């Protein structure tokens, strides 16, 4: 019997992606169907499997073995963890053998199976929370760790053996061993036999094969067979054997292609790039290579700036991108490296930043380049990797963004070995920033061929995004830059920002001159003041009830005292800065802080008791209008189905369900908000309504089943939308507490990526093409908290103009990521367009296209923002004699040249929902 509860728990605890979840369900099916054991009749098991999954033609081994073909970057290692968890939790197996094809993957697997690893494959699985699996490997098996009963954990632990294939498949005749068998097959005194023999006699050994296409050679097949597992689970992205006689696997039970992974946004989006207005046939091959390398590096510099900008905006880790250059042979690689590291290539700035990887390197040079490869995600010292042919499996990096294949055909480029190395996402999911989410292949000489090959049947990507490099293209040849806007108070220190290779010396990006601190010429006092702002104030801000308290004598004294301690510790000596002078410096800094920043209270809202929610039973609205039809794909043949559980259709993966309603319910329970065990009755009631309606216009149960298989997912989505409207939540009061009266994060600089330093305009000047306004950064502000700003629309630019000319406006800013903590009813984060402080109040200001004002998402965010303003006013402002808050949502067509801020606020202020207000208790 399938353990549904374990399946759901594993899916939720491991946050399985769809292909991982579907693979796990198939494993559960197989275990329920054939119950693999030592005495399983393999022929009978194959016939039973083929009846349920006709795509499986042969196990290809003398035990039950099934292949799960998942695209690179989707998460095969986590799937291993899910497989092991299910087999252990259901009592099917406690003994596992994980096979790696090479040393690189072996070491990676060892790391991922350790609880301290950030990629730990069992994180959150309750069965392993208190007693993690015992990991046995080539370094510890001889100590007897893998023999059950010899450890302190008793008989109930899971044992996971992780070995490199070479440890068990080496030829007995190997002269290196003088004819001795591999060490794992030699006699071990503590068990009276070899460890290999011990494993082969276990009654429940399950074999998991990573990169399964590497174990089809005779030696590998023989060694694996001798282990005598009850079940083999093979994982690979390329289900075909290697070598001259390569053939497709016949035991693939589940496939999830790279094209599907791209569509589901589990990996980067591949793009192919070429030079704008360029004919590759117009230049000789050597010149074409140079052009491709130059354009590839131009694109690399563009991506580097985008990644730096995103990291600063999102307060995320900094990703260092690199370029992969694929060459034909070692001599070709040597010549390419010489070109890249020459003074004539980008002024020699890539000298020493290249790693050359191939088998001809020896000694110190080989070790140095290998170390560069190991550290390529960590230290940012390598920009370009030159490799001969394709990189092997196991080199899994997330910071490869540009591939330059030299003298390679479209067929060579469109392989999972080439593209797959760069498709992994550095942040685990797409960010919405195009350059951060894209892998680009520079292919001037095969641009059109790649586009056509991607569209062809059998292509691993189906389609390529295209971009052009050069003037008039998507990525201009000008050097991209990152513009950084320091806060107004930072500028008062009088120190120039430190330039980097990505910043510009353009006059348009020279920081404005303004008032300076009186101590700006005293380096010691500047360092002391910065210590107070960046290290002391963030720790004390939670104890300060109002921003105005920053100037009272008690606060000044406390900040000065603590800052002196930290400052002297940082500098390593006691200087001449007296307590009295320290207090004077802090007073001046605090006064500037009040004058140049908008105090945004940091409010924490939490329920006073446990909040429960669920869904009410209801009749589906508009059901009579639904007219989902069966798939009319000519490949859907009745004779290919079995009576038991197989349906072939365009929308099916080869499996069906026991009840027609299951085809809807299985998609509904994929929603995070739905707990199957709590909502099963309602889910089946809703699904039954759909089935009953279909029976009124479809002639047979088979047509109904076919329509549900083909359209189950959109039907479930339509139902879920109505379930949201029928959601109930236990009424509860909310406790509002103050984390801080202002946000020290405002002191951090804002960052902007620019394709060209010419894309900097005075805010009173709109760009020639308004639809390209996001490419520009604007300066010239007098009242903004930051001297640079980027706008998402020209309406925002016009609003900035209005705010700058309004006499009552003291300060305004466009907040950065994580600066506000406002959530709508669906848990979505809301980041306002503007925050404004006037002489009498503070305002959250949003501009929107007039036709979007009443969109559900816009309304939801407006309700959340207006409620936040109400809470901030009642809970903070009124208690501390501070300025009140309000929220206004302004349609774009009402922002006119003669508009005033007061006029807009009087017409477009949104008031908080009175029903929600009553639930908040202010402490």
C-alpha positions in Angstrom: 0.0 0.0 0.0 1.3 3.5 -0.9 2.1 5.6 2.2 0.5 8.9 1.1 1.3 10.6 4.4 5.1 9.9 4.0 4.9 11.1 0.4 3.3 14.4 1.4 5.7 14.9 4.4 8.8 14.3 2.3 7.5 16.6 -0.4 6.8 19.4 2.1 9.9 19.0 4.3 12.4 18.7 1.4 10.5 21.3 -0.8 10.5 19.0 -3.7 10.1 20.4 -7.2 7.5 19.0 -9.5 9.8 16.5 -11.3 11.2 15.3 -8.0 7.7 14.8 -6.5 6.5 13.0 -9.6 9.6 10.7 -9.5 9.0 9.9 -5.8 5.4 9.0 -6.5 6.5 6.6 -9.2 8.9 4.9 -6.8 6.0 4.5 -4.4 4.0 2.9 -7.2 6.7 0.5 -8.0 7.3 -0.6 -4.4 3.5 -1.1 -4.0 3.4 -3.0 -7.3 6.3 -5.5 -7.2 7.5 -5.3 -3.6 11.2 -5.9 -4.6 13.1 -8.4 -2.5 16.1 -10.8 -2.9 13.8 -13.5 -4.3 11.9 -11.3 -6.7 11.2 -12.9 -10.1 12.8 -10.2 -12.3 10.9 -11.3 -15.5 7.5 -11.1 -13.7 8.4 -7.8 -12.1 9.3 -6.4 -15.6 5.9 -7.5 -17.0 4.1 -5.9 -14.1 6.1 -2.7 -14.5 5.5 -2.5 -18.3 1.8 -2.9 -17.7 1.8 0.3 -15.6 4.6 2.1 -17.3 4.9 0.8 -20.9 7.9 3.1 -21.6 10.0 0.7 -19.6 11.2 -2.0 -22.1 13.8 -3.8 -20.0 15.6 -3.5 -16.6 18.9 -4.0 -18.4 20.3 -5.7 -15.3 19.7 -9.0 -13.5 17.8 -7.1 -10.8 14.9 -4.6 -10.9 16.6 -1.3 -12.0 14.8 1.9 -13.1 16.2 5.1 -14.5 14.9 8.6 -13.7 16.2 11.0 -16.4 16.1 14.5 -14.9 17.7 17.5 -16.5 20.9 19.0 -15.2 20.2 21.5 -12.4 16.8 20.2 -11.4 18.1 18.4 -8.3 19.1 14.7 -8.7 21.0 14.6 -5.4 18.0 15.9 -3.4 15.9 13.3 -5.2 18.2 10.6 -3.9 17.5 11.9 -0.4 13.8 11.7 -1.1 14.1 8.1 -2.4 16.1 7.0 0.7 13.7 8.8 3.0 10.6 7.1 1.6 12.2 3.6 1.6 13.4 4.1 5.2 10.2 5.6 6.5 8.0 2.9 5.0 10.3 0.1 6.4 11.3 -1.1 2.9 15.0 -0.6 3.4 17.6 0.5 5.9 20.6 -0.2 3.8 21.6 1.9 0.8 24.6 2.0 -1.6 25.2 5.2 -3.5 27.5 4.9 -6.4 29.6 7.8 -7.8 31.3 7.7 -11.3 34.4 9.7 -10.3 36.2 11.3 -7.5 34.7 14.7 -8.0 31.1 13.5 -7.6 32.1 11.1 -4.8 33.4 14.0 -2.7 30.4 16.1 -3.6 28.0 13.4 -2.4 29.9 12.9 0.8 29.5 16.5 1.6 25.8 16.7 0.7 25.0 13.7 3.0 26.5 15.4 6.0 24.0 17.3 8.4 26.3 20.3 8.6 26.2 20.8 4.8 24.1 23.7 3.5 22.8 21.3 0.9 22.1 18.4 3.3 19.7 16.1 1.5 17.6 15.1 4.6 17.2 18.6 6.1 13.7 18.7 7.7 13.0 15.0 7.4 11.6 14.0 10.8 12.8 10.4 10.6 16.4 11.5 10.5 16.2 14.6 12.7 17.4 12.9 15.9 19.3 10.0 14.4 20.9 10.9 11.1 21.9 8.1 8.7 25.3 6.5 9.3 27.5 7.3 6.3 30.0 4.7 5.3 32.7 5.5 2.7 36.0 4.4 1.4 37.8 5.9 4.3 35.9 4.3 7.2 34.4 1.0 6.1 37.4 -1.0 7.2 36.8 0.2 10.8 33.6 -1.8 10.8 31.3 1.3 10.8 29.0 -0.1 8.1 28.3 -3.5 9.8 25.0 -3.3 11.6 25.2 -4.1 15.3 28.8 -3.0 15.7 27.9 0.6 16.3 26.2 2.3 19.3 23.0 3.1 17.4 21.4 -0.3 17.5 19.5 -1.9 14.7 17.3 0.9 13.6 19.7 3.3 11.9 19.8 3.9 8.1 23.2 2.9 6.6 24.2 4.8 3.5 27.4 3.5 1.8 28.9 6.1 -0.6 31.6 4.7 -3.0 33.4 5.6 -6.2 32.8 2.9 -8.9 36.6 2.4 -9.1 36.6 1.1 -5.6 34.5 -1.9 -6.5 35.0 -2.5 -10.2 38.8 -2.5 -10.7 40.0 -5.6 -12.6 41.4 -8.3 -10.4 44.2 -8.8 -12.8 45.4 -5.3 -12.3 49.2 -5.3 -12.2 49.1 -2.4 -9.8 47.7 -4.8 -7.2 49.7 -7.8 -8.2 46.5 -9.7 -9.0 44.8 -8.9 -5.7 41.0 -8.0 -5.7 39.9 -4.5 -4.7 40.3 -3.8 -1.0 36.6 -3.8 -0.4 36.4 -7.4 -1.6 39.2 -8.6 0.7 38.7 -10.5 3.9 37.8 -8.4 7.0 38.4 -10.1 10.3 35.6 -8.5 12.2 33.0 -10.0 9.9 34.8 -13.1 8.7 34.4 -12.1 5.0 34.8 -9.1 2.8 32.7 -6.0 3.3 31.5 -6.3 -0.3 30.2 -9.8 0.4 28.5 -8.5 3.6 26.7 -5.9 1.5 25.7 -8.3 -1.2 24.0 -10.6 1.4 21.9 -7.8 3.0 18.2 -8.6 2.5 17.2 -5.0 1.7 20.2 -3.3 -0.1 19.0 -0.6 -2.5 21.5 0.8 -5.0 21.4 4.4 -6.2 23.5 5.3 -9.2 24.4 8.9 -9.8 25.2 9.7 -13.5 24.0 6.3 -14.4 25.2 6.4 -18.0 28.7 5.9 -16.6 28.0 2.3 -15.4 27.3 0.5 -18.6 30.7 -0.8 -19.4 31.4 -4.5 -18.7 33.4 -4.0 -15.5 30.9 -1.7 -14.0 28.0 -3.9 -15.0 29.6 -7.0 -13.4 30.6 -5.2 -10.2 27.1 -3.7 -9.7 25.5 -7.1 -10.4 27.6 -8.8 -7.7 26.2 -6.4 -5.1 22.8 -8.2 -5.6 20.6 -5.2 -4.6 16.8 -5.7 -4.3 16.3 -2.5 -6.3 18.4 -0.2 -8.5 17.6 3.5 -8.9 19.5 5.2 -11.7 19.7 9.0 -12.1 21.1 10.8 -15.1 20.5 13.8 -17.3 21.6 11.8 -20.4 20.0 8.3 -20.5 22.2 6.7 -23.1 25.4 4.6 -22.8 28.7 6.2 -23.6 31.2 5.2 -26.3 31.1 4.3 -29.9 28.1 2.0 -29.6 26.0 4.4 -27.5 22.4 3.4 -27.2 19.3 4.8 -25.4 18.4 3.3 -22.0 15.5 0.9 -22.1 14.7 1.2 -18.4 13.7 4.9 -18.3 10.5 5.2 -16.2 10.5 9.0 -15.9 11.9 11.8 -18.1 12.1 15.5 -17.4 13.9 17.4 -20.1 16.0 20.5 -20.0 13.4 22.2 -22.1 10.8 21.5 -19.4 13.2 22.7 -16.6 13.6 26.0 -18.5 9.9 26.4 -19.0 9.3 25.8 -15.3 12.1 28.2 -14.4 14.2 25.7 -12.4 17.4 26.7 -14.4 18.7 29.7 -16.2 17.3 30.7 -19.5 19.8 30.0 -22.4 20.4 32.8 -24.9 22.6 32.9 -28.0 24.5 36.1 -28.7 26.1 37.6 -31.8 27.5 40.9 -32.9 25.0 43.4 -34.2 25.1 44.0 -38.0 28.0 41.5 -38.4 28.7 38.9 -41.1 31.0 36.2 -39.7 32.0 35.2 -43.2 33.6 38.6 -43.9 36.6 37.9 -41.6 39.2 35.0 -41.5 38.8 32.3 -38.8 41.5 33.8 -36.5 39.9 37.2 -36.6 36.5 35.7 -35.9 37.8 34.0 -32.8 39.2 37.3 -31.5 35.9 39.0 -32.2 33.9 36.3 -30.4 36.3 36.5 -27.4 36.0 40.3 -27.2 32.2 40.3 -27.5 32.0 37.5 -24.9 34.1 39.5 -22.5 32.0 42.6 -23.2 29.0 40.6 -22.2 30.8 39.1 -19.1 31.5 42.6 -17.9 27.8 43.5 -18.4 26.7 40.5 -16.3 29.2 41.3 -13.6 27.8 44.7 -13.1 24.2 43.3 -13.0 25.2 40.7 -10.4 26.9 43.3 -8.2 23.9 45.6 -8.5 21.4 42.8 -7.6 23.5 41.7 -4.6 23.5 45.2 -3.2 19.9 45.8 -3.9 18.7 42.5 -2.5 21.3 42.3 0.3 22.2 38.9 -1.2 25.6 37.1 -1.5 27.8 38.5 -4.3 28.1 36.1 -7.2 31.4 36.3 -9.2 30.6 35.3 -12.9 33.1 33.6 -15.2 33.4 32.8 -18.9 33.9 29.3 -20.3 35.9 29.2 -23.5 35.7 25.8 -25.2 38.7 25.0 -27.5 39.5 22.2 -29.9 42.8 20.9 -28.5 45.6 21.8 -26.1 47.6 23.8 -28.6 44.5 25.8 -29.5 43.9 26.4 -25.8 47.4 27.7 -25.3 47.1 30.2 -28.2 43.7 31.4 -26.9 45.1 32.0 -23.4 48.1 33.9 -24.9 45.6 36.2 -26.7 43.4 36.8 -23.6 46.4 37.5 -21.3 48.1 39.8 -23.8 48.3 43.6 -23.3 46.3 44.2 -26.5 43.3 42.4 -25.1 41.2 44.8 -23.0 44.4 46.6 -21.9 45.8 43.4 -20.3 43.3 43.5 -17.5 42.7 39.7 -17.7 46.3 38.8 -17.3 46.5 36.2 -14.4 42.7 35.8 -14.3 42.6 32.8 -16.7 42.5 29.1 -15.8 43.5 26.6 -18.5 42.2 23.1 -17.9 43.2 20.0 -19.9 45.1 16.8 -19.5 48.5 18.1 -20.9 49.1 20.4 -18.0 51.6 19.0 -15.5 53.1 19.8 -12.1 52.8 23.2 -10.5 50.8 24.7 -13.5 48.3 21.9 -13.3 47.9 22.2 -9.5 47.5 26.0 -9.8 44.8 25.8 -12.4 43.0 23.0 -10.6 42.9 25.2 -7.5 41.4 28.0 -9.5 38.7 25.7 -10.7 37.9 24.6 -7.1 37.7 28.2 -5.9 35.9 29.6 -8.9 32.6 30.2 -7.0 34.3 31.6 -3.9 37.1 34.1 -4.5 36.3 35.9 -7.8 40.0 35.8 -8.9 39.2 33.8 -12.1 37.3 35.4 -14.9 37.9 33.0 -17.8 38.2 29.2 -17.9 39.7 27.7 -21.1 38.8 24.0 -21.5 39.4 21.5 -24.3 36.1 20.0 -25.5 33.4 19.4 -22.9 33.6 19.5 -19.1 32.8 16.3 -17.4 30.0 15.6 -14.9 30.4 16.7 -11.3 31.7 20.2 -12.0 28.5 21.8 -10.9 28.8 25.6 -10.6 26.2 28.3 -10.4 28.3 31.3 -11.6 29.0 30.4 -15.2 27.2 33.0 -17.3 29.0 33.1 -20.7 30.1 30.2 -23.0 32.3 30.9 -26.0 32.6 27.8 -28.1 35.4 28.2 -30.6 35.1 26.2 -33.9 32.1 24.2 -32.6 29.1 23.2 -34.5 25.5 23.9 -33.4 25.1 20.2 -32.6 28.2 20.3 -30.3 26.8 23.4 -28.5 23.3 22.0 -28.1 24.3 19.3 -25.7 23.6 18.9 -22.0 27.3 18.5 -21.3 28.0 22.0 -22.8 24.9 24.0 -21.7 24.3 22.0 -18.5 27.4 23.2 -16.8 26.1 26.8 -16.7 22.4 26.4 -16.1 22.3 26.1 -12.3 20.8 29.2 -10.6 23.1 30.9 -8.0 20.2 31.9 -5.8 18.2 28.7 -6.2 15.5 30.4 -8.1 15.1 33.0 -10.8 15.4 36.6 -9.5 13.4 38.4 -12.2 16.6 40.2 -13.3 17.2 39.1 -16.9 21.0 39.1 -16.8 21.1 37.2 -13.5 18.8 34.5 -14.8 20.4 34.0 -18.3 23.2 31.8 -19.6 24.5 33.2 -22.9 26.4 31.4 -25.7 28.5 33.6 -27.9 28.1 32.1 -31.4 28.6 34.6 -34.2 29.4 31.8 -36.7 26.5 29.5 -35.8 23.9 32.0 -34.6 21.2 31.1 -37.2 22.1 27.4 -37.1 21.6 27.4 -33.3 18.2 29.1 -33.6 17.1 26.6 -36.1 18.6 23.6 -34.3 16.8 24.7 -31.1 13.5 24.6 -32.9 14.0 21.2 -34.3 12.4 18.1 -32.9 14.5 16.5 -30.2 16.2 19.7 -29.3 17.1 19.9 -25.6 16.0 23.5 -25.3 13.2 23.9 -27.9 14.0 27.6 -28.3 16.8 30.1 -27.7 16.5 33.6 -26.5 18.6 35.8 -28.8 20.6 38.9 -28.0 23.0 41.1 -30.0 26.2 42.7 -28.8 27.4 46.1 -30.1 26.0 49.5 -30.8 22.3 49.3 -31.4 22.1 45.9 -29.8 20.9 44.5 -26.5 24.4 44.8 -24.9 26.4 47.8 -26.1 30.1 47.6 -26.5 30.7 50.4 -24.1 32.0 49.3 -20.7 29.1 48.7 -18.3 29.3 50.4 -14.9 27.7 50.3 -11.5 26.5 53.6 -10.2 26.4 53.8 -6.4 24.5 56.4 -4.5 25.7 57.0 -1.0 23.3 58.5 1.5 23.3 62.2 2.2 24.8 61.7 5.6 27.6 59.6 4.1 28.5 62.4 1.7 28.9 64.8 4.7 32.0 63.0 5.8 33.7 64.5 2.7 35.4 61.2 1.7 35.2 60.1 -1.9 33.8 56.7 -2.6 36.3 54.1 -3.5 36.4 53.4 -7.2 36.2 49.8 -8.5 36.7 48.4 -12.0 32.9 48.7 -12.4 32.5 52.3 -11.4 32.9 55.3 -13.6 34.8 58.5 -13.5 32.2 60.3 -15.7 31.4 63.8 -14.6 27.7 62.8 -14.5 28.5 60.3 -11.8 30.6 62.7 -9.6 29.0 62.9 -6.2 27.5 66.3 -5.5 29.2 68.7 -3.1 27.1 69.7 -0.1 27.5 70.6 3.5 30.2 68.8 5.4 30.6 67.8 9.0 32.8 70.3 10.9 35.2 67.5 11.7 35.4 66.2 8.1 39.1 67.0 8.0 39.9 65.0 11.2 40.5 61.4 10.1 40.3 60.0 13.6 37.0 61.8 14.3 35.5 60.7 11.0 36.4 57.0 11.8 34.9 57.4 15.2 31.6 58.9 13.8 31.4 56.1 11.2 31.8 53.5 14.0 28.9 55.1 15.8 26.7 55.0 12.7 27.5 51.6 11.4 28.3 49.5 14.4 26.8 51.1 17.5 23.6 52.8 16.4 22.0 49.6 14.7 22.4 47.8 18.1 20.9 50.6 20.1 18.1 51.7 17.7 15.6 49.2 19.3 15.9 51.1 22.7 15.2 54.5 21.1 11.5 55.3 21.2 11.6 58.2 18.7 14.0 59.5 16.2 13.9 62.8 18.1 15.4 61.1 21.1 18.7 60.8 19.1 19.5 64.4 20.2 18.8 64.1 23.9 21.7 64.0 26.3 21.1 60.5 27.5 21.2 59.0 24.0 24.2 61.1 23.0 26.1 60.0 26.1 25.2 56.3 25.6 26.1 56.3 21.9 29.4 58.2 22.5 30.5 55.9 25.3 29.8 52.7 23.4 31.3 54.1 20.2 34.5 55.0 22.0 34.9 51.4 23.2 34.4 49.9 19.7 36.5 52.6 18.0 39.5 52.0 20.3 39.1 48.3 19.9 39.1 48.6 16.1 42.1 51.0 16.0 44.1 49.1 18.6 45.1 52.1 20.7 43.7 54.8 23.0 43.7 58.1 21.2 43.4 61.7 22.3 39.6 61.8 21.7 38.0 62.9 25.0 34.6 62.0 26.2 33.5 65.6 25.8 34.7 65.8 22.2 33.2 62.4 21.4 29.8 63.7 22.6 30.1 66.8 20.4 30.8 64.7 17.4 27.9 62.4 18.1 25.5 65.3 18.6 26.5 66.7 15.2 26.0 63.3 13.6 22.7 62.6 15.2 21.4 66.1 14.1 22.4 65.3 10.5 20.8 61.9 10.7 17.5 63.5 11.7 17.7 66.1 9.0 18.7 63.8 6.1 16.8 60.6 6.6 13.1 59.6 6.9 12.4 57.7 10.1 10.6 54.6 9.1 9.4 52.7 12.2 10.3 49.0 12.2 7.0 47.4 13.3 6.5 43.7 14.1 3.0 42.3 13.8 2.2 38.8 15.2 -1.0 36.9 16.1 -1.8 36.6 19.8 -2.9 33.0 19.4 -2.5 30.3 16.8 -4.2 31.2 13.6 -6.0 28.4 11.7 -7.5 28.6 8.3 -9.3 26.4 5.9 -11.8 26.4 3.0 -15.6 26.4 3.1 -17.6 24.1 0.9 -19.1 25.9 -2.0 -20.6 25.5 -5.5 -18.2 26.3 -8.3 -19.3 29.5 -10.0 -19.6 29.5 -13.8 -19.2 25.8 -14.0 -21.9 25.5 -16.6 -19.6 27.6 -18.9 -16.7 25.2 -18.6 -16.3 23.1 -21.8 -13.0 21.2 -21.5 -12.7 18.6 -24.2 -10.8 15.4 -24.5 -7.5 15.6 -26.3 -7.8 14.8 -30.0 -4.2 13.9 -30.4 -4.0 11.1 -33.0 -1.3 9.4 -30.9 -3.8 8.6 -28.3 -4.5 4.9 -29.1 -6.8 2.7 -27.1 -4.8 -0.4 -27.7 -1.7 1.1 -26.0 -3.6 1.3 -22.7 -3.9 -1.5 -20.1 -7.1 -2.2 -18.3 -5.5 -1.3 -15.0 -3.8 2.1 -14.9 -2.4 3.5 -18.1 -3.7 6.3 -20.2 -1.8 7.7 -23.2 -2.6 11.3 -24.0 -0.9 14.5 -24.8 -1.4 15.8 -21.3 -0.4 12.7 -19.4 3.0 11.4 -18.3 1.9 7.8 -18.7 0.0 7.3 -15.5 -3.6 7.6 -14.5 -5.6 7.5 -11.3 -8.1 5.2 -9.6 -10.9 7.8 -9.6 -11.5 10.5 -12.2 -11.6 13.1 -9.4 -8.0 12.2 -8.5 -6.8 13.9 -11.7 -8.0 17.2 -10.2 -7.2 16.6 -6.6 -3.5 15.6 -7.3 -2.9 19.1 -8.7 -4.8 20.9 -5.9 -2.7 19.3 -3.2 0.4 20.7 -4.9 -0.7 24.1 -3.6 1.2 25.1 -0.4 -2.0 26.3 1.3 -3.8 22.9 1.0 -3.3 20.1 3.5 -4.8 17.0 1.9 -5.7 15.3 5.2 -7.5 18.4 6.5 -9.3 19.3 3.2 -9.8 15.9 1.5 -13.6 16.0 1.8 -13.9 19.5 0.3 -11.4 18.7 -2.5 -13.3 15.7 -3.6 -16.6 17.5 -3.4 -15.3 20.2 -5.8 -13.7 17.7 -8.1 -17.0 15.7 -8.2 -18.8 18.8 -9.3 -16.5 19.1 -12.3 -16.9 15.4 -13.1 -20.7 15.6 -12.8 -20.7 18.7 -15.1 -18.5 16.9 -17.7 -20.9 14.0 -17.8 -23.6 16.3 -19.1 -21.7 17.0 -22.4 -19.2 14.2 -22.8 -20.6 10.8 -24.0 -18.4 8.4 -22.1 -16.4 7.9 -18.9 -13.3 7.5 -21.1 -13.8 10.9 -22.6 -14.2 12.4 -19.2 -11.1 10.7 -18.0 -9.2 11.9 -21.0 -10.4 15.5 -20.6 -9.3 15.5 -17.0 -5.9 14.1 -17.8 -5.4 16.7 -20.5 -6.7 19.7 -18.5 -6.4 18.7 -14.9 -3.9 21.4 -14.0 -5.8 24.4 -15.4 -9.0 23.0 -13.9 -7.3 22.8 -10.5 -6.0 26.4 -10.9 -9.5 27.6 -11.7 -11.0 25.8 -8.7 -8.2 27.1 -6.4 -8.9 30.7 -7.4 -12.4 30.2 -6.1 -11.2 28.4 -3.0 -9.3 31.6 -2.1 -12.5 33.5 -2.1 -14.0 30.9 0.2 -11.2 30.8 2.6 -11.9 31.0 6.3 -9.5 32.1 9.0 -9.9 32.0 12.8 -10.4 35.5 14.1 -7.5 36.6 16.2 -6.1 39.7 17.5 -2.7 40.8 16.5 0.1 42.1 18.8 1.9 45.1 17.4 5.4 45.7 18.9 8.1 48.1 17.9 11.5 46.8 16.8 12.9 50.2 16.2 11.8 53.8 15.7 13.9 54.2 12.6 15.8 52.1 10.1 19.6 52.3 10.1 19.6 50.5 6.8 18.8 53.8 5.2 22.4 54.6 5.6 23.4 51.9 3.2 24.1 53.0 -0.4 21.8 52.2 -3.3 23.3 50.6 -6.4 22.3 50.8 -10.1 23.7 48.9 -13.1 24.2 50.9 -16.3 25.1 49.7 -19.8 26.7 53.0 -20.6 27.8 56.0 -18.5 25.9 58.1 -21.0 22.6 56.8 -19.6 22.6 59.4 -16.8 20.2 62.2 -17.1 19.0 65.2 -15.0 15.7 64.2 -13.5 13.9 67.0 -15.4 14.9 65.5 -18.7 12.9 62.4 -19.9 14.7 59.9 -22.1 14.1 60.0 -25.9 12.2 56.7 -25.6 10.1 56.5 -22.5 9.8 52.7 -22.7 13.5 52.5 -22.1 13.4 54.6 -18.9 14.6 51.7 -16.8 17.9 51.8 -18.6 18.6 55.3 -17.2 19.7 56.7 -13.8 18.8 60.2 -12.9 20.6 62.9 -10.8 20.2 66.6 -9.9 18.0 66.1 -6.8 18.0 68.5 -3.9 15.5 66.8 -1.6 16.2 63.1 -2.2 17.9 61.0 0.5 20.1 59.6 -2.2 21.6 61.7 -5.0 20.8 59.1 -7.7 17.5 57.3 -8.5 16.0 55.0 -11.1 12.4 55.1 -12.2 10.2 52.3 -13.5 8.0 54.7 -15.5 8.0 58.3 -16.7 5.1 58.9 -14.3 7.5 58.2 -11.4 10.0 60.7 -12.9 7.2 63.3 -13.1 6.3 62.6 -9.4 9.9 63.2 -8.5 9.7 66.6 -10.3 6.6 67.4 -8.3 8.2 66.4 -5.0 11.3 68.5 -5.7 9.3 71.7 -6.4 6.9 71.3 -3.5 7.8 73.8 -0.7 6.4 71.6 2.1 8.4 68.5 1.1 11.5 68.1 3.2 12.8 64.7 2.0 11.8 61.9 -0.3 13.3 58.6 -1.5 12.6 55.5 -3.5 13.1 52.8 -0.9 15.4 49.8 -1.7 14.7 46.1 -1.1 14.1 45.0 2.5 13.6 48.6 3.7 9.9 48.2 4.3 8.3 45.1 5.8 4.7 45.3 4.5 2.9 42.1 3.5 -0.4 41.8 1.7 -3.0 39.2 2.5 -1.3 36.6 0.3 2.0 37.0 2.0 3.5 39.1 -0.9 6.0 41.8 -0.1 5.1 45.3 -1.0 7.8 47.9 -1.9 6.4 51.4 -2.3 7.4 53.7 -5.2 8.1 56.7 -2.9 8.4 57.6 0.8 7.9 61.3 1.5 8.4 63.5 4.5 6.7 66.9 4.6 6.6 69.6 7.3 3.5 67.9 8.8 3.4 64.2 7.9 5.1 61.2 6.2 3.5 59.6 3.1 3.8 56.3 1.3 3.1 57.3 -2.3 2.3 54.9 -5.2 1.8 55.7 -8.8 -0.1 53.3 -11.1 -1.4 53.2 -14.6 -5.1 54.3 -14.5 -6.3 51.0 -16.0 -4.5 49.0 -13.3 -5.8 50.9 -10.2 -8.5 48.3 -9.5 -6.5 45.2 -10.3 -6.7 42.7 -7.5 -3.0 42.7 -6.7 -2.9 46.5 -6.7 -5.9 46.7 -4.3 -4.4 44.0 -2.1 -1.1 46.0 -1.7 -3.0 49.3 -1.2 -5.0 47.7 1.6 -1.8 46.4 3.3 0.0 49.8 2.9 -2.9 51.8 4.3 -3.2 49.5 7.2 0.6 49.8 7.9 0.2 53.6 7.9 -2.7 53.4 10.3 -0.7 51.2 12.7 2.5 53.3 12.4 0.5 56.4 13.2 -1.5 54.9 16.1 1.2 52.8 17.6 4.2 55.0 17.1 3.5 58.6 16.0 0.7 59.4 18.5 2.6 57.9 21.4 5.8 59.8 20.6 4.4 63.1 19.3 5.8 62.3 15.9 4.4 62.9 12.4 1.5 60.8 11.2 1.6 58.4 8.2 -0.7 58.2 5.2 -0.9 56.2 2.0 -2.0 57.5 -1.4 -2.4 55.7 -4.7 -2.3 58.1 -7.7 -3.4 57.2 -11.2 -0.9 58.2 -13.9 -3.3 60.4 -15.8 -4.0 62.6 -12.8 -0.3 63.6 -12.4 -0.5 66.9 -14.3 2.0 69.8 -14.6 -0.2 71.9 -12.3 -0.8 69.2 -9.7 0.2 69.7 -6.1 1.0 67.1 -3.5 -1.7 68.3 -1.2 -4.2 68.1 -4.0 -3.3 64.6 -4.9 -3.4 63.5 -1.3 -6.8 65.0 -0.8 -8.2 63.0 -3.7 -6.3 59.7 -3.6 -5.5 58.9 0.1 -6.5 55.3 0.9 -8.0 54.7 4.4 -7.4 51.4 6.3 -10.2 48.8 6.4 -12.1 49.4 9.6 -12.8 45.7 10.1 -9.1 44.9 10.1 -8.3 47.8 12.4 -10.3 46.3 15.2 -8.1 43.2 15.4 -4.9 45.0 16.4 -3.8 45.4 20.0 -1.1 48.0 20.5 1.4 47.2 23.3 
